[in-house]
Amino acid sequence: MKGTKVVVYGLSTEGYAIASQMAIKGADVYIIDESTPSAISLKAEIAKTYPNVSSLREDEPLLVLEPIDVAISKAQYLFFTPRIRKTGQDTKTEIHSKFKDAVTSMKKNSSVIFAVPTGFGGNNENISLLEHVTGFEIGKHVSYFYYPLEDHTEQPKVIGSFNGKEDPKLSELLTAGKKTKKFVAISSSEHFHAINILSRFSSLCSILEVCKYAQDKTTKRDLSSDDFQEMFLDNMVSGLFDLKSLGSSFEGANTMMYLINGGVKGIDGYIKRLIDEIRQTLKKNDLKASKTKIALSWTLDQHSMRGDKIEMLDNLTSKLRDYIGDVEAYEDPNFDLFHSDKTTIVVACSKPDFDHIEKTKQDSNLIIVKANPLCEVIQ
């Protein structure tokens, strides 16, 4: 383990988390910020001092740098964890372009670990691209693994491996404590990830659809005492990138596409309901659009691999502006709401944002809309 040479391509939250974990274990880790020409040496003491990318960027400690191609050429393990910000059809193009940049300087007998979620067959495309760019044959000259990182702290239980071949050193790098990772065929790991994502969205959409029918006060009150009222838009959107990636694997109508589209439409339907609730709030309070300000409070992780939450906030802002001109998105919970001459409706898009607003509110003009399954309004 000690001295194992690792490069993590992508200074994302997920990339930094596994890079820190491996550095603390004694691996020789470099992490690449795609926007700079250098790879950063991540020592154990740096990883212990800075728990996340934001804290590292804010403090800007002096770090050892190395040219990207030199760092990658020395790597035994290359992790691919870039920040993806394109949407729709452009997503795959951006991923392939960055993957090509990442693997160009790879040397024989090294391993690449693809950590971006992909749909069925996505890894076959990656392997073809890798072989084309490097001239190496997978399984013979270099190794390929699939390890789709979640956008929260939990890491996958299995590692997808070409031909299902095990790599004890890689397992040790990625495990905490005495547990070891299970290696499975790449197609199997794609299926495991698909089951996780579809299960999550099936459960979520069931909650969203049922809550839509809770109209009377008693039902709303009883439902709001349940655990899922702690679920906010921030939680709902988690994994939407993965769901859409899975959807790009299929054409035509089948049950799988029905489940995938159901998840996407469930989120779209919820956004429409949230906007309707805000409009109803204006009507109930006799508020004129010109005298009302909408503040969307959603503290986002700007360093996440996925850009789906950033995209969702942009879409929500844009749709609300069709009804009310003064709509502002706040990605820092410490924004100042209390000098406006307008009535302010604050939409809390995550639990930490809601808790912070509750703690700091001091204005009777403030109306809070909780972006949870019940779209609760607090006045």
N, C-alpha and C positions, 0 to 999 in steps of 0.2 A: 504494500500500500504506500509506504513512505517513498516519496520521490517519483511516484507514478505521474507521468506527464499528461495533463488534461488541458484542453482548450474548450471554453464555452463560448460559442458564437452567438452573441446577442446579449446586451446588457439589459435584460428584461427582469421583472420581479421573479419570475419562475427560474430563469437562468441563474440569477444571482443567488437564489436560495440553495440550489443544488451545488453551485460553485463554492459557496461558503461551507456547506456541509462537507464537501470533499477536501477543501483547504484545511479545515479543522482536523480532519482525519490524517493529515500529513501529506496529501498529494501536492504536486507542483502544478498549481492552477493558474492559467491565464484566462481572462475574460475579455471579449471583444465588443466594444461599443461600435456599432456599424457606422456611426456618424463621424468617427475619427479614424486616422490611418494607423493607429497603434493598438496592440494588445496590452492589457493591464495585468500586472502580476498581483494575484490575490493571495496574500500571506494569511496564516491562521490568525495573527493578532488583528489584522485589518477586518477579517470576517467576524471576529468576536466583538470588535469595537463598533462596527456599522451593521446593524441588523437588516437593513434593506437598501435599495438603490438610492432612494431619496436622501437618506442620512449621509450616504457616501458622497453624493453629488453636492449636497449643501456644504459639507465641510471641506471638500476638495483636498484631501491629504496628499502629500507627495508620494507618488507610486512609481514603481519600476515599470518602464514601458519597453516593448519590443515590437519590431515591425510585424504586421499581421501574418504575412506569408512565412516568416521565419518561425513564429510561434506555432502555426498550424503544421509546418513541416516536421516539427519535433514532437508533435502530440501523438500519444498512444491512443487517446480517446478524444474524439471531437463531438461535443454536444451542440445540437442545432436548436437554439432557443430565441429566435429573432422577434422583434416587435413587428407585428403585421398591422398595417393601417389602411390598406386598400379594402374595398368592399365589392360585393357581387362577383362578376366574372374576372375582375382584376386581381382578386385575392390569390388565385392559383399562380398567376403570372408573377406576382411579387414574391411569393414563397419560392418558386423555382429559380427566380433571378438571384435571390439571396443564398439559396442552397448551392447554386453554381459557384458563387463567390466564395462560399465557405469551404468547399471541397477541392477547389482548384490546386491548392498546394499540399494536399494530403500525400503522405508517403506510404510505401508498401508495408504491410503487416500492422496497419493502424485500424481503428474502428470508428465508425460514425454512429451516433445515437440521434435519431430524428425524433424531436420532442414536441413537434407541432401536430395537433390532432388532424387526422385525415380520414376520408371515407374509405369504403371498400376498394381495394386495388390501388389506392393512392401510393402505397409504398413500392409497388411494382414500377410505377412511373419514376419515383425517386431513385430506385436502383438503376433503372435504364439511364437516367440522367447522370448519375454518379459514374457509371461505367463509361459513358460517352465522354464525360469531361476529363476523367483521370486516366482512362485506358486500362484500369485495373478490373479484374473480374471478382465479383462478390463471392465470398466463400473460399476463394483461392488466394487472392492477393490482399484483400481488405475485408473487414467484417461490417455488417450492417445490422442495427437494432432499432426497434420502434418502441418509444417510451413516452406516450402522449401525456404531457403534464397538465394537471388540472389548474384552474385559475383560483385555487385556494390552497391551503397548506398540505392537503393529503396527496401523496404520490401514488402512482399506479402500483398494484400488487404484483403485476406480471410484466416481464420484458419480452417483447416480440423479437425473435432472433431468426435470421436467415437459416433455413433448414432446422430450426429449433435448437441450434447448438448452444451449449451453456458457456458462460464466461464467469468463473468464480470471482475474478478480480473486479469485474464490473459490478457484480452483485454486491461485493463488499463496499465498493465506492458509494453505492446508492442506498445502502441499508443503515438503519439506526439500530443500535443494540445487537442482539444475537440473531435477529430474524434474517433470513436470506430471501432474495427475490426468486420467483419461479420463472423459468424460461419456457416460452411456448413458441409455436410457429407464428410468423408475422400475421398470417391471415387470421389465426386464432385471437391474437391480441387486438386486431381490428374489430373482431366480433365482440370481444369482452367490452371494449370501449363503447361500441354501439349500444350494447345492452344497458350499460350504465347511463348513457345519455338519454336513450328512449325511456327508460324507467323514470328518470328524473322529470322529464317533460310530461310524461303521461300523468304522473302524480300531481305535478304543478297545475296542469291544465284542468284536471278534475276539480281541484280546489277553486281555481279561478271561475270556471263555468258554474259551479254550484253557488258560489258567493254572489254571482250576478243576480240570482233569484231571491236573495235575502233583501226584501224591501221594507218590511215592518220593523219598528224600533226594537221590539222584544227579540226577534230572531237575530238582528244585527248585534244587539248587546250580548246575547248568549254566545254567538259565534266569535265575537271579539275577545272573549275570555280564553279562547283556544290558542294553542301554540302557534298556529300558522299566522296569527295576526302580527307576529314578530317578523314575518316574511315581507320584504319590501321589494320594490322594482329592481334594486341592485342584485338581490338574490335570484329574482326571476330570470334576469338576462344572462346569468352565469351559465355558460355552456351553449349559448345560442350559436356561437361560431362553430362549435363542434357539430351541432345539429344540422346546420346549413352545409357543412363540409360533407356530412353523411348523405344529405339530400342530393349533392352534386354527383354521387355515384350511380344514381338511378335515372332511368328515363321511362316515361309512360306511367300508367296507373297500376299500382299494386298495393298490397296491404302495408308494406314498409313505407312507401311514399305517403300513404294515408296517415300513418302515425307521425311521420316527419312533418308533413304539411299541417297536421293538427296542432303540433307543438308551435310552429311558426305562427299559424293563424291565432292560436290561443294568446300569444303575446301581443300580436297586432290588435286583437279584440280587446284586450285589457287596456292598451294605450287609448283606444277609442273611448272606452268606458271612463277612464281617468279624466280625459278631456271633457266628456259629457258632465261628469260630476263637478268639475271646475265651473263649467258654464251654468249648471244648475245652482251652484253656490252664489254666483253673481245675481241670478234671477231671484233667489230666495231672500237675498239681502238688499234687493233693489239697487244694485251697484251698476254704474255705467262703466262700459269698457274703458272710456277715456279717463276715468277717475280711479282706475284699478291697475295695480302692478302685480305681475306674477313673478315670483322668485322660485326658481327650481334649485333646490339644495341637494347636490349629489357630489359627495367627495369621491373623486375617481382616482384610480391608480393609473397615472400617466405612463408607467413603465411596464404595464402588463403586456404579455405576448399578444393577447387578443385586443382588437379595437372595437368590439361590439358594443361595449357600454358607452364609449365616446360617441359612436355612431347613433346609438339610441337617444342619448341626451340631445344631440344635434337635431334629430328627427322630431323629438317631443317639443323642443324649443320652436322649431319651424312651424309645426302644426298648431301650436297655441297662438302663434303670431297671426294666424289667419283670423282669429277671433278678437285677440287683444294685442294692441300694438306694443305695449311695454312688457316684454318678457325677457328676463335675464337669467342666465344659468350661472350658478355659483358652485365652484368645485372646491372651495375652501369654506369650512363651516363657520369661520369667524367673520363672515361678511356683516356689514352694518345695514340693518333694515330700518332703523328707527328715525331716520331723518326725512323720509318720504312724505310728501303732502297727499299722497294717494293711499287708498286702502290697499294693504298688501296681502296677497294670498301666497303663502309659502307652501310649496309642494315638497315634502320630505321624502326623498327617494331611497334612503337607506336608514337602518336603525340608528347608527351613530349620528347621522345628521338630525334625525328626529329628536333623539335624546338631547343633543346640544341645543336645538331650538327651544325645546321645553325648558331647559335650564336657564337660558338667557333671555327669553321673551319678556318684554316689559311694556308692550304697547297693546292697548285694548283694541286698536284697529287691525290687529294681526289675526288672520284666519289661517289655520294650518290644515292642509290636506295630507293625510298619510297615504302614500302610494303603496298600500298593502292590498290584499285581496278584497277587502271591504270598502276601500277608498273612503275611509272615515274622515269626517270633517270635524275639527275642533275649533270652537270659537270662544 
